[in-house]
């Protein structure tokens, strides 16, 4: 008795492997990764079920090819801009009439620090003690803040930019001391729910990083967490509270306290890994159970994290300390 597999083998004998793809008839989108780069389709070939997984190829490394690719970019739509940062949707020009298939971020003008950040570099694990933080890292944070790197943050908080993107403004119980706003992260395409990425920016300016968090802030942080979760599930149908993870970067890209809100199905990158992302709930619990009074803080503990060896923190602090030199 002839089986389905026998019939398939007969069909394969009549065609080459290349000819099977045009004969595939899509019936259902079965799965799609959070970045939209990979889809799995359920369909049929000559009446027999088949699965087709399609994945976008990597960008070429040949510079001349990349120049040619840039020339094909069309249908550029501005999603927003703030200070030196701009982000867009665009089409690669491969298929006429197709929806945008590119998410573009532009930093203009960029600095040497931006170039270092986006260049390949070796990563190092370091342990920052309270003494290293107070004597070396905190002054480095102050210097970075004084360089004007927070202009784009203040533009949002003070209503000068991206106000159409603000999803929530919560004044808190104590006004500016407890207020925060919620907005999309510039790296999210704003449509793929499984790659949902929001930012909660606090109004107060005395908290630069998780190092400034104290036992006295626990109630405020719990309130903020609940408000963020409530707003997120109301804004995005199909998203539930237990589908979201909240974390804080250390060290962050900029020293103004903010919380990342990400869908749990979002493909984890190095920015969500151990050594970079610290879970909000874990920090709240650590502070809540910390011995001492209201002033007990995250500045009193050792923190282990990773750094790129092109960063100022590595070259100006941790490398000299490693080599026994003065930082």
TARACOR-V288140 format. One line per field, one symbol per residue. ss: DSSP state (2 for helix, 1 for strand, 0 for the rest). A space follows every 10 residues. Layout:
ss=???
This chain:
ss=0002222222 2220002222 2221111111 1100000111 1111100111 1111100000 0022222222 2001111111 1100111111 1000000000 0111111000 0222222200 0011111102 2222222222 2222220000 2222222000 0022211111 0000222001 1111000000 0022201111 1100000002 2201222222 2222222222 2222200000 2221111110 0000000111 1110000002 2200001112 2222222200 0000001222 0011111100 0222222222 2200000
